[in-house]
Amino acid sequence: MELTRNKQIMLTGNKAAAWGARLAGVDYVPAFPITPQTEIVETLAQWFADGHMHGKYTNMDSEHSMFMAAGAAAASGVRVFTASSSQGILYGLEALHTIAGWRVPLVLVNVSRALATPITLEPDHNDVLSLRDTGIIQLHAETAQEVLDYILMAYRIAEDPEVCLPVLVNLDGFYLSFTREPVVLPDEAEVREFLPLFKPSQPVFQASEPMARASAVFGGGNYSYFKIQHHLAAQNVVNVYQKITQEFGERFGRFYDAVERYRLDDAEYVFVMSNSFATKGKAAVQHLRKNGIKAGLLKLSLLRPFPSQIIADALAHRPKVAVIDQNLAPGMGGILYPEILKAVYRREDRPQHLLSVIGGLGGRDIQEGDFISILQRLDEAPGDDPLFLFDEKDLKQFDQLRQIAGFPREARIP
Amino acid sequence: MLRIRLHGRGGQGIKTASQILGTAAHLAGYQAQDFPLYGAERRGAPIAAYARFSKNIVLERGPIAQPDIVLIGDETLLSDPMAAVTQGTDASTLIFINSRHTSHDLKQHYQLESLPVQLDISELCQKYIQKPMILSTALAAVGARLMGRIDLHHLLQAIREELGQGRLGPEKIAANLKLAEEVFQKAPSFDLEFSESDAGFSASRLVTLERRPPVDSAPLIFATGNMALRKTGNWRTHRPVINYEECNGCAICYARCPEGDIRMDTNDKPVIDYDHCKGCLICATECPKHAIEILREVESWN
């Protein structure tokens, strides 16, 4: 397909991700397939083979090697893209912590898929949130358009001389990865003005210029220095992000922020959500508004660094707020809930009722009725958290599955 | 919003049909979304795809529980409870079935709530593209026509775009365009209303789970051989049939069957378990005596 000026076409989230890499003019793609990410690397492989993309595409032997290769290539001064999902991210986790510490710029995409065990293919965010503490910047996309735009902006953030960190763009498996929707494909020349071809802002590996990046340090003080610097660089991305999104908006007409405030202004009930299920939340807000209930939604887009101040401002004077975590830290609860609690804790204008909700695990649909249940709980006095979105239908279906699995049964214990 | 659900089998072009519909509606000026649902399936397994069209931005995602239109590409799916092709439908749902049977017979046989729309698109696929069960173009054309909102030229342009992405040569695309034209002319048209589901909705019946002992809370399976419960025989599009006059009982088919669906009987002759045979036809390919014939699966009733 030829590039045409700002044409709107139907793209899956995965294809939008591939277009992001193509328009960014990446030089190197180390790849390893995994459902539901495969369409991304398959598409890129085809484009490299057909000569639409220039540089090198390499099939690696695992995600661990893939992330190491990505980091090493970025350290040599080329623009790098890679993608994975779920178990693949976990398999490469050691490499991800490592390359983030190298302070090299690259962009990776995660297509969310819930983690085993039990094994599944459908999305939740325990995979991407297991990278929470790597120091990799995280942008979470709701739509295919956001996937593409975030990738372009991600390169600007990653390569910013004040940042030099990997940036991850997250999209949900199935609900976004395989879902086609209209996407404006920006013009390549315009993209190049926003994102020029890569020129490293820091020393890179090159012939006759010996240097090392993976230093060992002993004595915690030296280690602490690097970690604190990593933290400060990541924290500064809140500002860098706002500068870059502003420039992107002026150029392409699509404005982004660290969060999206959907009908928040006079909202009495707020759902805090992220990723593709935020679309369902917006639909619920519309329905509720039609029925005279002042609902709104706060969508989290920039997850790392965590834009605490922006979130606290957005939730200021909103009386009843439900944080819907599409993840679960067993023995603790939702992963994002305590982060939001921390963001608002010191504020006088914080919500009176901040409810923790866990839903959408393993791709379990969040339905309109679920939002009503959340409202009802918000109207009660704060009590036992979290509220799990698991209903009678789920239980009935599960009981049928148990029968097939051979229950009830006398347990055979040796 | 107009919601369409498509049903067929892996390999029949159901996902492509949903994409042609999505692109056609997008070209016609609607907000569109299309989405296939599949997991670890393969050729022959029931699959579903979905398409949503709206004048406003589509604020829904994922499977469609209550479709306005159901397009059934493969009639045999109506007999498979796992495929659930009529789930969420009522008398107002427009159901299309690719079949040789009449609408009245289909309604009676499958106990449908309303008279389905019927057309033998396989026959037209055979005529134009010589593949009776590659339904992508024809099923999309039926969908476009039924909705009554998509012009022929948008449909044809969508077919060019979707089939032209390096996969099909110009001659095959031309054949598909002719196929689409004839299906478009033959299928009936309905001026369906875009429904904005303003109906109030009630709270989910959430349940609070109690902690249970590990044997009840870990994903254990005690049932042995529960594959037997999932009769995959109707995944077959083609049936291997052993010609016992030619068969020398070498047992190569028995050894090669990836599903273990062939057993040797007491006379040392292979017997195929058609309840589970998925029709991969490896047995027919491997048989050194060419004693396994390949027959098209006939429809489940006549």
Interface residues (C-beta under 8 A of the other chain):
Chain A: M1 Q8 M10 Q46 D50 T117 P118 L121 F174 Y175 L176 F178 T179 R180 E181 P182 S276 F277 T279 K280 K282 A283 Q286 H287 K290 N291 D365 Q367 E368 G369 D370 I372 S373 Q376 L387 F388 L389 F390 D391 E392 K393 D394 L395 I404 A405 G406 F407 R409 A411
Chain B: Q19 G22 T23 H26 Q31 A32 Q33 D34 F35 P36 L37 G39 A40 V58 L59 E60 R61 G62 P63 Q165 G166 D198 G200 F201 S202 A203 S204 R205 L206 V207 T208 L209 V215 D216 P219 L220 I221 F222 A223 T224 N226 L229
